[in-house]
Amino acid sequence: MVLSMLHVVLWLYISQSAFTLTTQELVRLNVSSVVTAECGQPVTLHCNISSSREGLSIKELIWYRGTKPLCSVDDMGNTTTHSQHDALSDFRCNYTQEQLSLTFTQVQPMESGKYLCKLHSNFGTPKNYTRVDLQECAGLVHADVTPVGPTCTFNRVHPDGEVHWFRGSRQLHGHSLRPTTSKQVNAGGWLTIRSSLEGTKDTSLFPYREPYNCSLWNNMTGRYIASSLVPNHQNLAKTFALNGVKQHHPWARLST
């Protein structure tokens, strides 16, 4: 009797394992493990259904950010874009030929991270994750001479970075110069980085043969992503976007 019961339990376990394995093999979701979003550009996440046999019946296919649904398609093929009160960027959904696409007009820092695609069907409920990585970004740079000294403000920065100060081709360290930097996190996760070069209040330094330069260094990529010359007493400023250009001395190639 005991042996018979053990046989029944073993049979049920093997049957359940075989059923689980079979349903997993019958249908799966294909997504890109990592999607890189370029600064200020649209990005699309694709979720493709792949089935090894005929007869697949889709009940619901959904894109999630965290636990909140963004896009879904029902058993009739109707696509729904779910309203998100905390959504940072505009997005749209599209479903065609067993592929659900989620497109952002542009990705903000707080929207980078993991996204989940999940299917409810007669063949099982597979799911798969994709990660969105936002490339380095730097918006407008404002450079001026304030009562503190030469000051640069870098707007809409991602990720965090360090401000390096130069005069001519020389990077400024220590001595009587004291760079002070403040950082503020704004809506969407964008950073505003402000740096002032204290110890240079003497206005007789302006105009100068070798202008001051502030450059934003990205520790992750190991390059400067934005740079600006501090204007002279005539308030003539030149701001340069160096995104995508690796330069060890960005100031050396800036024309005056």
C-alpha positions as CSV (number, residue, x, y, z in Angstrom):
1,M,0.0,0.0,0.0
2,V,2.8,2.4,1.0
3,L,4.7,1.5,-2.1
4,S,1.7,2.2,-4.3
5,M,1.2,5.6,-2.8
6,L,4.8,6.4,-3.4
7,H,4.4,5.4,-7.0
8,V,1.3,7.7,-7.4
9,V,3.1,10.7,-5.8
10,L,6.2,10.1,-8.0
11,W,4.0,9.8,-11.1
12,L,2.2,13.1,-10.2
13,Y,5.5,14.9,-9.7
14,I,6.9,13.7,-13.0
15,S,3.7,14.6,-14.8
16,Q,3.6,18.1,-13.4
17,S,7.3,18.7,-14.2
18,A,6.8,17.5,-17.7
19,F,3.7,19.7,-18.1
20,T,5.6,22.7,-16.8
21,L,8.5,22.1,-19.1
22,T,6.2,21.5,-22.1
23,T,4.3,24.8,-21.6
24,Q,7.6,26.7,-21.3
25,E,8.8,25.2,-24.5
26,L,5.6,25.8,-26.3
27,V,5.7,29.6,-26.0
28,R,8.3,32.2,-25.1
29,L,8.9,36.0,-25.3
30,N,11.9,37.4,-27.1
31,V,13.2,40.8,-26.0
32,S,16.5,42.6,-26.2
33,S,18.3,42.2,-22.9
34,V,19.6,45.8,-23.1
35,V,18.3,48.7,-25.1
36,T,20.5,51.8,-25.2
37,A,18.6,55.1,-25.4
38,E,20.4,58.0,-27.1
39,C,20.0,61.4,-25.4
40,G,16.9,63.2,-26.7
41,Q,16.0,60.5,-29.2
42,P,13.1,58.1,-29.3
43,V,13.6,54.5,-28.3
44,T,11.4,51.4,-28.8
45,L,11.1,48.2,-26.8
46,H,9.9,45.1,-28.7
47,C,8.3,42.0,-27.2
48,N,7.9,39.2,-29.7
49,I,5.9,36.0,-29.1
50,S,7.5,32.8,-30.3
51,S,5.5,29.5,-30.3
52,S,6.7,26.0,-31.3
53,R,3.2,24.7,-32.2
54,E,-0.1,25.9,-33.6
55,G,-3.1,26.8,-31.5
56,L,-1.7,29.6,-29.4
57,S,-4.5,31.7,-27.9
58,I,-3.4,35.0,-26.5
59,K,-5.4,36.2,-23.5
60,E,-3.2,39.3,-22.7
61,L,0.2,40.6,-23.5
62,I,1.6,43.4,-21.3
63,W,4.6,45.8,-21.0
64,Y,5.3,46.8,-17.4
65,R,7.5,49.4,-15.7
66,G,7.8,48.1,-12.2
67,T,4.4,46.9,-11.2
68,K,2.5,49.3,-13.4
69,P,1.2,48.3,-16.9
70,L,2.1,50.7,-19.7
71,C,0.8,48.8,-22.8
72,S,-1.4,45.8,-23.2
73,V,-3.2,43.9,-25.9
74,D,-6.2,41.7,-25.3
75,D,-7.5,38.4,-26.9
76,M,-9.2,40.4,-29.7
77,G,-6.0,42.2,-30.6
78,N,-7.1,45.5,-29.1
79,T,-4.2,47.6,-27.8
80,T,-4.5,49.8,-24.7
81,T,-2.1,52.5,-23.6
82,H,-2.5,52.8,-19.8
83,S,-2.6,56.3,-18.4
84,Q,0.3,57.0,-16.0
85,H,-0.1,60.0,-13.8
86,D,3.6,59.8,-12.8
87,A,4.8,59.2,-16.4
88,L,7.7,61.4,-17.3
89,S,7.8,61.0,-21.0
90,D,5.2,60.5,-23.7
91,F,4.9,56.9,-24.9
92,R,2.8,55.0,-27.4
93,C,2.0,51.3,-28.0
94,N,1.7,49.3,-31.2
95,Y,0.8,45.6,-31.8
96,T,1.3,43.8,-35.0
97,Q,2.0,40.2,-35.9
98,E,2.4,39.0,-32.3
99,Q,4.8,41.8,-31.4
100,L,4.0,44.5,-28.8
101,S,6.1,47.6,-29.1
102,L,6.5,50.3,-26.5
103,T,8.0,53.6,-27.8
104,F,9.2,56.6,-25.8
105,T,9.6,60.0,-27.5
106,Q,12.7,60.3,-25.3
107,V,13.9,58.6,-22.1
108,Q,14.6,60.6,-18.9
109,P,17.1,59.3,-16.3
110,M,14.3,58.1,-13.9
111,E,12.9,56.0,-16.7
112,S,16.0,54.0,-17.3
113,G,16.1,50.5,-15.7
114,K,14.1,47.3,-16.0
115,Y,10.9,46.7,-18.1
116,L,8.9,43.5,-18.0
117,C,7.0,41.9,-20.9
118,K,4.5,39.2,-19.8
119,L,2.1,37.0,-21.7
120,H,-1.1,35.2,-20.5
121,S,-2.0,32.4,-22.9
122,N,-3.4,28.9,-23.2
123,F,0.2,27.7,-23.5
124,G,1.4,29.4,-20.3
125,T,2.5,32.7,-18.8
126,P,6.1,33.4,-19.9
127,K,7.8,36.7,-19.1
128,N,11.0,38.4,-20.0
129,Y,12.9,41.5,-19.0
130,T,14.8,44.2,-20.8
131,R,16.9,47.0,-19.4
132,V,17.0,50.5,-20.8
133,D,20.3,52.4,-20.4
134,L,20.3,56.1,-21.1
135,Q,23.5,57.4,-22.7
136,E,25.4,60.4,-21.3
137,C,23.6,63.8,-21.7
138,A,24.5,67.4,-21.2
139,G,22.3,70.3,-22.1
140,L,23.1,74.0,-22.2
141,V,26.1,75.3,-20.3
142,H,26.0,78.8,-18.8
143,A,29.3,80.4,-18.1
144,D,29.8,83.8,-16.5
145,V,31.9,85.8,-14.0
146,T,30.1,86.2,-10.7
147,P,31.1,87.9,-7.5
148,V,32.5,84.6,-6.3
149,G,34.6,84.1,-9.5
150,P,34.3,82.3,-12.8
151,T,31.2,80.1,-12.6
152,C,29.7,77.4,-14.9
153,T,26.3,75.8,-14.7
154,F,25.7,72.5,-16.6
155,N,22.0,71.8,-17.2
156,R,20.2,68.5,-17.9
157,V,23.2,66.3,-17.0
158,H,23.2,62.5,-16.9
159,P,24.9,60.7,-15.3
160,D,26.7,62.5,-12.5
161,G,30.0,64.0,-13.4
162,E,32.9,66.2,-12.2
163,V,33.8,69.7,-13.2
164,H,37.4,70.3,-14.1
165,W,38.8,73.8,-14.4
166,F,41.6,74.9,-16.8
167,R,43.4,78.0,-17.8
168,G,44.9,77.6,-21.2
169,S,46.1,74.1,-21.3
170,R,46.8,73.8,-17.6
171,Q,44.3,72.1,-15.3
172,L,44.0,74.1,-12.1
173,H,44.6,72.4,-8.7
174,G,44.8,73.7,-5.2
175,H,46.9,76.7,-4.4
176,S,44.7,79.8,-3.9
177,L,42.0,78.5,-6.2
178,R,39.2,76.6,-4.5
179,P,36.6,75.1,-6.9
180,T,33.2,74.7,-5.2
181,T,30.6,72.5,-6.8
182,S,26.9,72.1,-6.0
183,K,24.5,69.6,-7.5
184,Q,20.7,69.6,-7.7
185,V,18.4,66.8,-8.9
186,N,15.5,68.1,-11.0
187,A,12.3,66.6,-12.4
188,G,12.9,63.4,-14.4
189,G,16.2,62.8,-12.6
190,W,18.2,65.4,-14.5
191,L,21.1,67.0,-12.7
192,T,22.1,70.6,-12.6
193,I,25.8,71.0,-11.7
194,R,27.2,74.4,-10.8
195,S,30.9,75.1,-10.1
196,S,32.7,78.3,-9.2
197,L,36.4,78.9,-9.1
198,E,37.0,80.9,-6.0
199,G,40.1,82.8,-5.4
200,T,39.9,84.6,-8.8
201,K,37.8,87.6,-7.8
202,D,40.3,90.2,-9.0
203,T,38.6,91.7,-12.1
204,S,42.0,92.8,-13.3
205,L,42.4,89.3,-14.5
206,F,39.9,90.1,-17.2
207,P,40.5,90.2,-20.1
208,Y,43.2,87.6,-20.0
209,R,45.4,85.9,-22.5
210,E,44.5,82.5,-21.3
211,P,40.8,82.2,-20.6
212,Y,39.3,80.0,-18.0
213,N,37.6,76.8,-19.2
214,C,35.2,74.6,-17.3
215,S,34.8,71.0,-18.6
216,L,32.4,68.3,-17.4
217,W,34.0,64.9,-17.0
218,N,32.0,61.7,-17.1
219,N,33.6,59.1,-14.8
220,M,31.7,56.2,-16.4
221,T,32.9,56.8,-20.0
222,G,36.2,58.5,-19.1
223,R,35.7,61.6,-21.4
224,Y,34.5,65.2,-21.4
225,I,30.9,65.6,-22.5
226,A,30.5,69.4,-22.3
227,S,32.8,72.4,-22.0
228,S,32.6,76.2,-22.0
229,L,35.0,79.1,-22.0
230,V,34.2,81.7,-19.3
231,P,33.4,85.0,-21.0
232,N,35.6,88.1,-20.6
233,H,34.5,91.5,-19.4
234,Q,32.7,92.0,-22.7
235,N,30.5,89.0,-21.9
236,L,31.5,87.1,-25.0
237,A,30.9,83.4,-24.4
238,K,31.5,80.4,-26.4
239,T,29.9,77.1,-25.4
240,F,30.8,73.8,-26.9
241,A,29.0,70.5,-27.0
242,L,31.5,67.6,-27.0
243,N,29.1,64.7,-26.9
244,G,30.5,61.7,-28.6
245,V,34.0,63.2,-29.1
246,K,36.7,61.9,-26.8
247,Q,39.4,64.5,-26.2
248,H,42.0,64.5,-23.5
249,H,42.3,68.3,-23.8
250,P,39.0,69.7,-25.2
251,W,40.1,73.3,-24.7
252,A,43.1,72.9,-27.1
253,R,40.8,72.7,-30.1
254,L,38.3,75.4,-29.3
255,S,38.6,78.3,-31.7
256,T,38.4,81.8,-30.4
